[in-house]
């Protein structure tokens, strides 16, 4: 969509897709598409989502109770029950601040670019292009690492089920990587048909909630014995090697934080839903609320249902603690696999939503020439109604990242940490720009909370700073090559890629604030 190359009037190019056939046979301007045209973009994808299906995609991706199930694999040694019961409450309160901050900006600037577009509009003109470019890359990288972490957790669940049914089978890293790649390929297919995505989003929401209820009721009901309240609400387990329990808690907190990550997902569907300035905030805040209710009650239920020696769950041969918990509680291998299958199905829905999210980020960023190959990546397949090229490239990168698991057993936590922190940084940059510009110096959207919003902005910034520092700590002591937290290396690679692309290409071709406004007025 390089309008300068085809010689077509820019304003005409932007307004043409905003024209829809009216009932009288004439032409009426679609209000949402017209707003998009004023931002400097054409309506390339049909607005086929409803608020329910946007919420479905948003919650399917965040899927807090599923995140807790996957997070048990490492978090159970970094705090045990106390980490999850109280860590969820802490992260929920912080996520309210994050959600409000994102909702205010999404309401004021409803655009599929999300945080990188907000930065472009809010940053001082002198710095807007680089700040926006940096934000776009951090957001896309965070989305890629999120897909990788979900695929890895889903793959681990698949291999764990096989091991439970074949006790002599010894799980090796390559087994999990193969399952990872199969999950990535399977979910890739669903995002190649745009017209089905709203239905898939709604179905994923129903699947998640039904699976949650089935497990919530079945496991404690079937368990022959139950833990006492002191174990659930007052037991701290520190098997990390850290002498300070506070550090062990923080190290484990990354797992509960993962259960509330990716709250910006709905913002990148702003061009696929009508009235996005109202619908997107509903989806974001709804995701936070449903996430807390499901994850907190799920954690309480599961910890009460632990049967037998807690060490059996921690040291399970399946490498999936929640699966061993199911086996001990329902006293049936088949029953445990069925319950884990519900979690895997939920995980696959989560991965489909993550693919949708990462492809929209790549596509919208490519429209503004933010990535190499932008002309190819910014295309939308007219018959499939999806940015197919952006989807393909994003999934190929996810496939490549999965191979890192072959090198270190801590790869999952490093990937989880990277997705959390990079996304927080991408949220913080536009919020900083908003505060510098002045919250009252922009046109507010329908969702605007005034002083409460300011407090939420501060919470987001402080928490981002905290995670950058504290989530970089090693997970285990003493530190060895196979237990090191490699997230700082991940940050380094991302920064190098961004800087190389910026100085070699981006600073000359990136379509930032000035270029976009010049195009609109042409």
Steps between C-alpha positions, in 0.01 A plus 500: 500500500775740396292784364800703394593226253168483319445872462148483641372783714568407860178638639296319236684176569418522869137604458403255226483194728289699745216516247232236540185442299204661672145376501408757240766375262720802565824525691519559874814553701564226755576688822766256626679485165486879472671536839763257378548702183563811710778306673659431162390139440258316274241246613674185374332236719125466547353591841361157576562475877243570771588609851445140616736353240764767574470412869527135396829560318633722781417256778597195294847651474538613862308194632612548857395164645680322215807712572491387862485134390806545280677716759492224759791335319743756641306717744422213733864500615514879541233555760255214469137567597573837658654629175192420296229595750645842587704554185183486292341771714808720465525457123124552464522840672795598282317374190211734578748787470641356178154437358374850579812656345456298180124555489531878525745511211305247293186708551672823400697349207319188369755360256630149429854624556421536869790617709736592215232720340421665835869576548520653153210733580606593853880526489676832435545542126879482523492155658168361380628290210767311694286466812211363294731270307653366821157441650381312194796265506471435875128429464546259209792325672289463815220345296740257330641387835147463636409261219821309564426467872141382437613248238765369739254464788251323271770271362613413852142405586473270198826322579406480868176321416691243295746444784219453752358223284846348444683516836825361355526786250767757588429848370782674317508861376460401136171326577359827631639695204329265253169543684563877505539509122189290446294735717640803314415348160154387610403846628653670196223359280217666695634849433498453124121542476395843620125452490521219757719685750216674692326163538825337611555780752155450652537121495838528675343709774226242555754215488717671761215575739340155465838329551559719804168404657540128426845488661399729786216267597640159406842505666402598857189282480701192396795553734488242785666743741555874512765735630428720800453875467840578653674315217305688233515850648816503713756260352808641332732262315850608401693247295684763295823514696442868582554560871255791500136391466414843361729447202360150450147645498594765243675243281185288504270797449580499130274193470192669645585811300491293181138417582410869456728587208408614149221739599558707185365223275156658452653835400640341183150399392385863508461503121296179498221601740246782480515779757846391620544796735234337721530131415876462548504635860213266587701206367818603686339556839276196455811288440655623827182435700429152362869416530509574871183310587598188305869487598452571872222250563675247278820529706315460829311198371813328367710552813222368723487193274864397533507137607801325650856625509549846359839383372326264255351800323821703503715215369250340263644306206241668275670837563144639523407545870132568435472168313646309795264690730207381287629140507532497879161665552281298264710179549467423130754539221226529237310756709813711549574496127143609422529793739840594357348475151261780601802712596673414172187596302493829689869546425442445129227765505747727679760438230251574221423833669871570538555435129219744421658759726857467374395509134296818553795663673735408217253604230410836653867579568588405141241751370725769643812333360620399846643161400714370211288370214220737600342511153444125512411480868243782482282319248161359596378199305165622359344154479610379844464844666817452705854640484625161385860600431544655845344188651738267316815691596393535864432127533831410334682711758303327778606164354866605504483622861362164610832337420662698783340256744751241382780702658378571854231379737433860608406608147128502584540744788737722299247516215215570743701776665590656166139511384386660826769767531519598131125551494511710817772716342288542187209615721717736702647697210165649383395558863820697563430701184144561621621634835761721333243639258240540775199277553263789444672612180351223286146427386362249747307193391180369666713304747692755707544487878678827576702486827440126528652457156804701607549274803472195272764648267740536794430141612581373150828693479619395846412136437678501165817629666465235770463215248795613288729467801352224715385261228858482374617317814605133463226251584727266695809525717782415457494632145608257231493512121186286480313692772594856406233759421581590141240773467766774493652327197155506339474874565844550349411315181176698458676835555777412253247401233303820555803729486649333193171526312444859613836631384514292182140555386245619751613858559461574130186306413293478819164676463471687826293789628621762253481280191156369587351846558658628179336212312159579648522864395635424154 
